[in-house]
Amino acid sequence: MDKTLGTIQIIISVLLVISILLQNRGAGLSETFGGSGNVYQTKRGFDKFLFISTLVLVILFLGTAFYNFIQH
């Protein structure tokens, strides 16, 4: 059971890192010092799906980590 739970956590963490890296927030530091003037944008299409899937993966990862903590 421990091996299966560890494998599941690794898979979830890799998917979580990929989903975070796919979220594009602009040009990096250049936007901090006077980049585009867009203050608020609604998420649509793939951006919304990516945002929701990231939240689901975070919840799954925290749930499996908490379960692993309780079990040991």
C-alpha positions as MATLAB code, in Angstrom:
seq = 'MDKTLGTIQIIISVLLVISILLQNRGAGLSETFGGSGNVYQTKRGFDKFLFISTLVLVILFLGTAFYNFIQH';
ca = [
       0.000    0.000    0.000;
       2.848    2.403    0.796;
       4.431    1.813   -2.592;
       1.145    2.462   -4.387;
       0.487    5.644   -2.394;
       4.003    6.896   -3.100;
       3.575    6.231   -6.809;
       0.244    8.062   -6.826;
       1.826   11.044   -5.057;
       4.678   11.164   -7.570;
       2.260   11.084  -10.512;
       0.076   13.803   -8.969;
       3.100   15.975   -8.185;
       4.455   15.692  -11.750;
       1.034   16.600  -13.167;
       0.816   19.498  -10.716;
       4.202   20.888  -11.743;
       3.253   20.601  -15.420;
      -0.085   22.342  -14.877;
       1.597   25.174  -12.954;
       4.271   25.645  -15.603;
       1.670   25.727  -18.394;
      -0.063   28.714  -16.845;
       1.299   31.722  -18.677;
       1.428   34.944  -16.690;
       3.218   37.270  -19.082;
       6.830   38.135  -19.691;
       8.157   37.579  -16.182;
       9.940   40.390  -14.329;
       9.444   42.907  -17.114;
       5.723   42.932  -16.361;
       6.427   43.753  -12.723;
       8.149   47.013  -13.654;
       5.515   48.519  -15.919;
       4.389   45.831  -18.292;
       0.929   45.624  -19.777;
      -1.948   47.620  -18.368;
      -4.310   44.671  -17.988;
      -5.371   44.563  -14.376;
      -8.003   41.845  -14.500;
      -8.762   39.190  -17.062;
     -11.367   36.466  -16.868;
     -10.240   32.936  -17.473;
     -11.795   31.298  -20.528;
     -11.401   28.057  -22.386;
      -8.186   26.183  -21.765;
      -6.996   28.698  -19.134;
     -10.076   28.022  -17.030;
      -9.682   24.251  -17.442;
      -6.006   24.492  -16.475;
      -6.807   26.603  -13.416;
      -9.509   24.228  -12.185;
      -7.392   21.137  -12.860;
      -4.525   22.724  -10.906;
      -6.828   23.250   -7.940;
      -8.058   19.660   -8.147;
      -4.488   18.346   -8.305;
      -3.513   20.439   -5.272;
      -6.451   19.049   -3.300;
      -5.600   15.485   -4.356;
      -1.934   15.943   -3.469;
      -2.724   17.404   -0.055;
      -5.271   14.650    0.573;
      -2.815   11.871   -0.235;
      -0.084   13.571    1.814;
      -2.418   13.913    4.795;
      -3.509   10.286    4.418;
       0.129    9.208    4.280;
       0.875   11.289    7.396;
      -2.031    9.770    9.324;
      -1.116    6.247    8.267;
       2.423    6.471    9.641;
];
